[in-house]
Amino acid sequence: MIVLLHFKDKPTVPVGWVLFLGMILFPQLPALAAQSRMDALRTSEAMVLDGLFNEKVWAEVRATTDLRQREPAEGEPATEQTQIRLVYNDKALYIGTICQDSSPSLIVSKEMRRDGNIEGDDNISIVIDTYLDHRNAYYFAVNTNGARKDALVTDEGEGNNLDWNGVWDVRTIVTEKGWQAEIMVPFDTLRFRGGPDQVWGINFRRMIGRKNEEVLWQAYRRNAGLLRISEAGLLEGIEDIKRSHRYEIRPYLAFSLTESPPAGGTETDRLQQAHEEKYGFDAKVKLAENLTSDLTVNTDFGQTEVDNQVVNLTRFPIRFPEKREFFQENAGFFDFASAEDTQLFWSRRIGLSEKGQPIPIDFGGRVTGKVGRFDLGFLNAQTGGDESTPAANFTVFRPKFGILRKSYIGAIFNNVYNTRDGNRNQTFGIDSSFSFSELHGQNVSISSSIAQTSTPELRGNNVAGHLDVYFPNDWMEGIFSYDVIQKNFNPELGFLKRGAIEQYGMKARFQPRPPAPWNRWIRQVFIKPLDIKWFNTLPGRELESLEQEFRPLGAEFQSGDSFEFNIIRNFDRLDEDFDVFSDVVIPRGRYWWNSYEIQIESASKRRWQLDAATSWGGYYNGQLKELELEGNVKLTQHLSMGGAYVANRASFAQGRFTTHEIASRFTYAFSNRANLQVFSQWNNESKRADVYVRLHIIPKIGSDIYGVFNQLLNTAGGRRRNAGRAVRSKAVYPFYY
């Protein structure tokens, strides 16, 4: 069913409400192949987490060994054997892996931090679909150093939350035959349906770093992969388990000493000192086996890393990522199908100003989980206020109903209430996503949405619609998208890059794999003959801007290194003068220009990594050259250093300028549970340098100790002046009931 929406800006605009399109086009899908199964064995034996597997139960459980290559030789047996066993008791699931290696001395193990980049290391990763909904899962990964990484997988990878930090533990050892990992995941960390017998989806992936080899138990086709939850195997044998704790309370105590300009002052004013003792808590309450409530009171984000500095040479705002832990957790429950540059719920609207400065959050509550085939997300938060910023209340409600095997229809409701004047801004939307992977082994997905906002001073022309058809496959990637955003569409709890536009997008990228003998060096070639987006004004439907990219050649090598060359064509219509940088102003008008780009990326397995990109060509009525460099070196498994540099050199008839952005990062991991990070950055637009230092200690899994130092320097005029500094400490300890 396709619904036509009638807008005031134009008589008829097809938005493509395709809730039933999938069922019409594909009424009879081929039956899925039978899923492979593995059993977990229950034990009453005392388990010691040491990676040695000395308990008798490990010898009694049958090992799964049939892992096959996804890369480089699809479907072929793994070149190194892997054994996987599953054991559980009343409290936790234990995953035992023995990764044999013919050359243990060549094992790649660079990372030691939690949530560090272990993709290029030898590592093992697991996904567990506890609801068996074939869309969502928990993700756990570990390398040979015991560095942990975890995430919540939503809609088969469409909405991964890599910032989720679950409570789980691991021990690893390296032997003369390879390496071993023993992973312990408490049932309190997982959500699952009630009932005596549990059947979960599960899959395993091993990366062999030096060979750039990827092997999986299931979903090893190149068109699939670990996050293809619908093709995971089945985990059986788990019986009579439950989450042992209903309540988790994490009180914190924080101290801070700050120097900052006076309220309403500038950085040239004398800095004022202040100190603060702060306390509050976060709590989790298990409402049901698969429904959890989170509460935060007197919230503190003092340990959160500062935002990256960016010199913005476009006329549009930048969407910065969310870094605050409370809003990162379970963020996937609130994802909504919308235009690429539009987000109906952007959590940075809560507790942060437009400039990223913190606004006190008095309290916040969230409920997430599953009820039958519904995924539910509800969030409410109250922020404080002052003379410049009114107190406000924020509410989000997001239900999704799973249909077919891995599709859904859903809705969202947002409400922002200004407690000073009583005004409200509301957003209501409906979306759908139909995904299919059974069509002769090819993937296709169709997503659509329609949303409307309500703002007191804005009447009519307040609707946005979205449709995309996506074809993500190994040999070819294609997409068609259509978006319409009317001029009064105003999602105050979201992010809107541009409004009053109609947008079309089309992309086709071919990705052939070369035959012998070229495949000894080249894994895949990338040719992109079509990648275009154009934006029409509303009303009027006149061309406002266009972005077109042609890639005649790109490639990924068997080593994991890659490169690409792009030719880019742009058009932009300026209805008013554009102050691009410093005193350079581009006059209103219509501008066409061409540019060229080369990108090179080194494999993440390398101890010395360097990514580089350069572009040159036109920019409006002038010329622009850009250079981007990012490097990282792993000196030891404990110590790493990295840096980034971005420079733009522009020349116009009305003037010229050069921009510089510099950032550096130093990380020392004392162990898997203690690390020190130093992050510094500067750019010549703000002429400010930020230095951020954080010591993070995990005394026990679930508890945290932080020590943070922030320094802000004003470098205008070639001098360095203290523009503010802060020293913070924070301790968090969990209690379970």
N, C-alpha and C positions, 0 to 999 in steps of 0.2 A: 504494500500500500504506500503510495506516494502522496503526500498532502501538499497542496499549493497554498502558500501564505500570501495574503494580500496586504501589501504595505502602502503607506501613503506616498512613499518616495517613488514608487514605480508600480504599475498596475498589477503585475503578477511576477513573483519570484519563486522558483522551485527550490525549496530547502531540502526535500527528500527525506521526509519522516519515514524511515524504513524499518519500522518495528517488525513487520512481517515479510519483508522482502526476501530474507534468507529462506524462509519456509516456502515461499512461492517459487524461487529460483531453484532450490535444492530440496524438493520434497522427499526424495529417497536417496539418502547418503549411503555409501557402501558401509557394510558392517566393519567395525574395528577388529583388528587382530586380537586374539586372546592375550590378556595381560599376563606377564610373567609374575611369579609369586616367590616370596621368601618368608620364612618364619622366624619369629623371635622366641627365645626359650626363657621361661621364667626360672628364677633361682631364689633360694632363701639364703644362699651363701653370702658371707660378708664380702663386699666388693672393695678392692683397693685400686684407686685410680693411679696407675703407674706406667701404663703402656707395655707391661711385660706379659700380661695374660696368663698369670700363674694360677688363677682360680680354675677349679675343675670344670666349671660349666662351659668355659671356652672350648674345651676339647670335645664337649658333648654336642655342641650346636654345629649344624652343617654350614659350610662356608659357601658363599656365592663368589664365583671366580670368572664368569663369562662376561667380561667387559670387552667392548669392541671399539675400534677407532671411528671417530668422527672426522678427525684430522690427523695426519694428512691423507690416509687411505681409507675412505669411507667403507665401513662394514667389515674391514679386516680385523683379525684378532689383535689384541694389544701386544706390543713388542715386549712388555714387561708384565709379569703376572701380578694380579691384585686379589687378595682374599678379604672378604667382608663378612663379619658375623654380628648378629644382634642378640643381645641379652637384656632382660629387664627384671626389676624387682618392684616392690610396692611404691617406690619413690621416683625411679628414673629409668630411662632407656639408655643402654650402653651400646655404643657402636665401636666395634673393633676392626681395624684395618691393618693388613700387612701388605706393604707395597714393596715387592721384590724389585731389585735393581741390579743389573749386570755390572754396573760401574758406580758403586756407592760414592766414590770420591768425586764424581761429577754431578752429584745432586745439587740443584740450585736452591740456595736458602739464604736470601738477602734480608728478609724482613723479620722483625721481632715484635713490632707494636700491634696492639689490637686495632682492627679496622685499617691496617696499612695495606699497601698494594702488594698482594701476594700472587697476583695473576701470572706473573712471569716465573714464580718459584715452583718447585715441585709442591703440589698440594692435593688434597682430597676434599671434595665438597659433597654435601648431601642436601636434598630437598625432601620435606615431609609434608604431605597433604593430609592433615589430620581430619578434615571434614569430608575428604574424598569428593570434593566438588569439582575437581579437574581444572581449577583455575588458580587457586591460591595455595601458598605453601610457606613453610619456614625454611630458611636457607642457612646452613652452617658450613664453614670452611676452615681448614687449618693447614699450615705448611709444616715443614720438618722441624722448624724452631718452636712450634707450638703457638705461633701467632694466630689468633682467632679472628674470624670475620663472620658476620651474620647479617641477615636481612629478612624482611617480610616481602614475599613475592605476591603481587596482585595481578590478576587477569593475565597470567602467563608472561609476566615480565613487563606489561604495559605500565605498571605503577610501582616499581620496586622501591622499598624504603630501606636503603643501605645504612641509614642512621639508627635503625632499631638496635638496641643492645639488650639481648636476652641474657638470662642467668643460666650459664652452662659452663662446663670446664673440660679440659683436655690435658693429656700428657702424651708426649712424643719421645721416641728414642730412635737413634740411627744405629743400625747394626752392620755387620760385614756383608749382609745379604740385601740391604735396602733400608727401609725405615718403617716404623710402626706408629699408629696413633690410636689412643683409647679415648673416646668422647663420651661424656656423661651429660645427658639432657634431662633435667628434672621434669616430671609431669606438670609441676606447678608453672613451668615456663610455657607450656603448650596449652592451647585451647582445643577441645575435642567434644564430640557429642557424648551425652550420657549413655549408659547401657553397659551390660556385662562384657560384650564382645566388641572389640575394635578392629576395623579394617581401614588401613590408611594407605594412601599413595606414597611411594618412596622411590628415589633414584639416587645414583651415585656417579660422580665424575672424578677422574684422576687426571691431573696435568703432569706431564713429564717434561720439565723445563728445558733441558738441553736439546731435546728433540723437537720442541714445539708440538708435542703430541697430545691430543685430547682423546680420552677413552671414556665410554659410559656403559652402564649396565643396560639401560633402556634409552630410547629416543636418540640413538646415535646417528640417525640420518642428518645430513647437512641442513636439511630444511626443518630440523627439529632442534635438539639440544637440551641442556639440563632444565631450562625454564619452560619447556613444553610439558607442563604438569599433566595435561590430558594423556600423555603417553608414558607416564611413570608406571612402574610396576606396583604390585600390591604387597603390603606388609600385613601378615596375619599372625595369629597366635597370641596377641596381647589381650588379656582378659582381666576383668575385675580390678580396674585401676581407677583412680580418681585423684584430683588435685587435693593435696593434703592440707593446704592453707587457704582459707577464705579471705583473709585480710593481710595485706602487706602495707606497712607504714614506714616511710623513709623520712624521718625528721632531719633537718639540717641546721647547722649553726655557722654563721658567716661573719667575718670581720673585714672592714675595709678602711683604708686611709687614703683620702683623695686630695688632690690639688686641682682646682679648676677655676675658670673665669667666673666672676659674680653673675648672678641671674640678670639677664638683659645686657650684660657687658660684652666686651670683645677680648680677644686673646692678648691684646696689648695692655689690658688692665691687670692690676696686681692680682695674682692668684689667691684664692681663698682655700684654706685647709678645712677639712671636715673628716670626722671619723664616724663610723656607724657599726653597731652590732645588730645583726638581723637574724631572725629565726623563722622557720616555717616548716611545712612538711608537704610531701606528696604521698598519696595513698591509693591503693588498689583494692577494690572490693569485688569479689566473685559473685555476681548476681545469679549466675547459672553456670553450668559447665562450659558453655560457649558464649557467655556474655559477661563483660567486665566493665566496671566503672572506675574511672581515674579521677582523682581530686587533687588540686594543688591550691595551697593557701599561702598568701604572702610570698609569692613566687620569686625566686632568685635565679638569675642567669649570669652571675658574675664570672663564671668560668668559661663562658662562651667565647669562641674566637672572634676577632674583629672581622668585618667584611673586607673583601679585597677592594683595593682602590682601582678605579677604572676611569680613564679619560674617554669621554663619550663624544664622538665626532658625528653622531647622528642626531636627528631632531626628535627622537623617541626615547621614552624612559627605559631604564635597565631593570630587569627582574633579577634581584639578588636571591640566592638560595636561603632557605630556612636553616639556621644552625642551632636553634634552641631545642633542647632535648624533649621537653614536654610536647612541643608541636611536631617534632619529627616522628615520634612514636605513633604507629597506626595511621600515618598520614594517608596511606593508600585507600582507606575507607572513605575518604572525602574527595577522591579524584573524580572528575566529571569530563565527559567527552566534549571538547570545545576546540576552537581555533588554536593553532600552534602558539600564537602570541596573546592568547586570552586565557584567563584562569578565574573561574567563578569564586573559588575559595582560595585565598592566598593568606596563609596564617601570619605573615609579617604585618598585616594590617592591625593585628592585635598586639598591643604592648610595645610598638615601635613607631617612631615618628617618620615623616617622609625622608628625613636625613639619616635614619637608622638609629636615632637616639632612644634609649629605653624610656618607656612610660610604665609606671608601676601597675602590676597586675595584682589586684586584691585577692581574687580567687578565680579558679577555673575548674570546670568539670567536663568529663567526657565519658560517653558510653559507646563501646564498640563490640562487635561480635556478630553472631549468626543466630537467627531464629527461623528454623525450617530452611527454606531456600532463599531467605532474605539475608543480605549483608546490611548491617545497620551501623551508622555513624551519627552520633549526636555530640555537639560541643557547645558549651556556654562559658563565657568569660566576662569578667567585670574589670575594667581598668579605672584607675584613679585619674584625677584631673588637677589642673592648676589654672592660672589666669589665661594662659595661652592655649591650653588643650583641655577641652571639656571631658568629664568622665563619660564613659560609654559602656554599653552592654552589647555583646556579640553572641549571636546564636547561629548554628549551622545544623541542619538535619539532612542526612543523606541515606536513603534506602535504595538498595539494588536487589532485584529479583532474578535469580539464576534460571535460565531457560536453555533448552537443548543441552548440549554437552559442555560448552564453554562460552555461552553467550549470556547477555543480560539485558533487562530494561530497568531504568532507574529514574530517580528524581532528586532534586536538591532544593532546599529552602534556606535562604540566608536572611538574617535580620540584624540591622545595626540601629541601636537606639541611643540617641544623644540625650543624656540625662539633664543637660542644661536647658535646651529649648524644646525638648520633647519630640523632635523630628525623628523620623524613621526612614531608613533605606532598606528596601526588600528586594530579593531576587528569587525567582522561582524558575526552575528548569526541569526538562524531561530529556533523557538521553537513552540511547540503546547501542549495543555492540553485538554484532553477529560474526563469529570467527569459525572458519572451517579449515581443516587440514587433511580431510579425507578425499579431496577431489584429485584423484590420480597422484596423490602424494604432494600436491601443491597447497600452499597457504593462501588464503584470502580472508580479509576482514572488512566489514562494512560498519561504520560508526556514524551516528547522527545525533543531533540535539537541537532543542529550541529553548530559549530562555527569555524572560521578560523581567525588567526591573521597575520598581516604583519609587520615585523620588518626588517630594512635595512640589518643588519648583519646576519639574520637568514633566510635561504632559505629552503623551503620544510619541510615536517614533522611538519606542523603547524596547525593541525586540532584537534578538540576535539568533541566528541559525547556523548550523554546521552540518556538513556531510563530507565523509571521505571514504574512498574505496582503496584499500591497501593490499598490495600483492608482494609480501616479503618472502622471497625465496632465494636459494643459493645461486641459481644461474641468472636471476633477473629480479630486480626490485622496481616496482611501479606504484604510483599513487596518483589519484585524482582527488582534489578537494575543492569544496565550495563553501564560502562563508559570507554571511551578510551581518553587518553590525550597524544598526541605525544610530542616528546622531544623539539621541537621548538615552541610549542604553548606558547605564551607570551602575555597575556592580561595585559598591563602595567596599565590600569585604573581599574583593577580588583584584585581579590585575588586568588592565586593558591597555595594550600598547598603542592602539589607534582606533578611532571610531569613525562613524559616518562613512563606511566603506563597504564595497562588495569585492570579495577576493576570490580569484581562481588560482589553482595550483595544479601543475602536472609534472610528473617526474618519471623518467625511465632510465634505469641503470643496468647495463648488461655486465655480467661477472663470470666470464668463461674461465675454465681451468685448462691450461695449456697441455698439449700431449707431450709424450717423451720426444726428445731428451730434455725439453725446456722445463718440464715439471720437476726436474732435479733441483732447480734453483727458484722457480717461480711457482707459487701456490695458486694465485688467482689474479686475473687481470680485470680492471675496472674501466669501463667505457660508459660515459654518460652523455648520450646525444641530446637529452631533453631534461631540463630542470628549470621551470619557469613559474613565477608568481606575478600576477598583475592585480592592481588595485584600482577600482573605479570609485569615483565619488558618489555619495548619496546625499541629496538627490542629484539627478543629472546624468549619472553613469558616464562621466568623462574620465579618461585615463588620468590617474593621479600619480602612480609610480609603477615601476616594473623592475623585476630582478630576474635575470636569465644567466644560467651557468652551463657551459659546455665543457665536458672533460674528455679530451681526445685520448688520454692515456693515464692510467694509474695501475699500480700493482702492489700485491703483498707477496713477499718472498718467503721461502720455506723457513728462513731464519726468524720470521716475525717482523722484520723491517718492512716499511712501506713508503710509497711516494705517490704523488698525483700532480698533474698539471691541469689548470683550469683557465678557461677564457670566460670573462664575465661581461655582461651587457646590462647597463642600468639606465633607467629614466626616472626623473623625479620632477614633479610640478610644485614649485614653491608659491603659495598664495600670499606669503609675507616674507620679509627679509629674514635670513637665517644666520644667527650669530654662532658661527661654527667653533671658533676658538680665539681667545685673546681678543684682539681688535679687528679680526677678519670677519667681515659680514658678506654673505652671498646674497645678492639682490634677488627679489622675487622674479620668477620666470620659469621657463621649461628647459630642462637640461637632459641631454643624452651623453653617455660616456662609456668607454670600454676600459677594461683593466685585465691584468694577467696575474696568475698566482701559481706558485710552486710550494708544495708542502712535503716535508720529509719527517718520518717518525721512526725512531729506533725501537727495537723489541724490548718489552718490559723485562725480559729475562736478563738483560745485560746489566752488568755492574755499573757501567758508565752509560747513561742514557742522554740522548739529545734529540729534541724535536725542534724543527725549524720551519718557518714559513716566511715567504716574502711575496709581496705583490707590488705592482707598479702600473701606472696608466692614468686615465683621467679621473677627475672628481669634480662634479658640477662644471664650473667654467675654468677649472685649473687642473693641476697635476698633483698626484699623491703617490708617495712611496712608503711602504710599510715593511717593517722587519719584526718578526716575533721569534724569540729564542726561549726555550725552556729546557733545563738540564737537571740531572740528578745523578749523584754518585753514591754508591753504597761502599763506604770504606771498609766496614766490617758489618757483621749481622747486628751489631749494636748501634753503629754510627752511620748516619746518612746526612748529606748536605745537598741542597738544591737551590736553584735560582731561576728567575724569569726576567726577561727584558722585552719591552715593546716600544718601538719608536715609529713615529709618523713624521714624514717631511712633506709639507704641502706648499705649493706656490700658486698664487692667483694674481690677476692683474691688480687687485686691490690690496695685496699684501702677501706675506708668507709666514709660516710658523713651523716649529718642530716640537713634537711632544715626546716625553720620556716617561715610562713606567718601569720601576725597578722593584723587584721583590726577592727576598732570600728566605730560606728555611733551613734550620739546623735541628736535627732530632737525634737524641741519644736515648736508647732503650736500655735501661739497667737490667730489665727482665721483661717477661711477658706482662707483668703487673705494675711496672713503674717506668715512666718515661719523662723526658724533659724536651720541650719544644720551644724554639725561638723563631718567631716570624716577624720580619721587618719589611716595610714597603715605603715607597715614596713616588710622587709624580710631580711634574712641573706645572700642572694646572692648579691644584690646591696648594702646592708648595708646602706640603705637610709630610712629615715622616712619622710613621707609626711603628712602635716596637712592642711586640706582644710576647711574653714569656710565661709558660705554664708548666708546672710540675704536677703530674698526675700519678697518684699511688692508689693501688687497689689492695687494701689489706686482706680482704676476703671477697669472693665473688658476690657482687651486689652492693658493696660499700665503696666509698670514694673519698679521697682526700685531695684537695686542690690547693696549690699556691700559685697566684697569678700576679704578674707585674705588667702594667701598661704605661708606656711613655709616648707622649705626643709632642712633636717638635715643629715649630714654625720656621721655615727656612727662607721666607721672603727676604729679599734684599741681600742675599748671600750670607745672612747671619743665622745662627741656630738659637732659638729662644724656646724656653720651656712653655708649652701651651697647655700642659695638663699631665698629671700622672696619677696612677692609682696602684695601691698594693692591696691584694685581696687574699683571703684564705677561707676555705670552706670545707666542712666535714659532713659526710652523709653516712648514715648507718641504718640498715633495714631491720625491721622487726616483723615477725610472721606469727599469725594467730589462726 
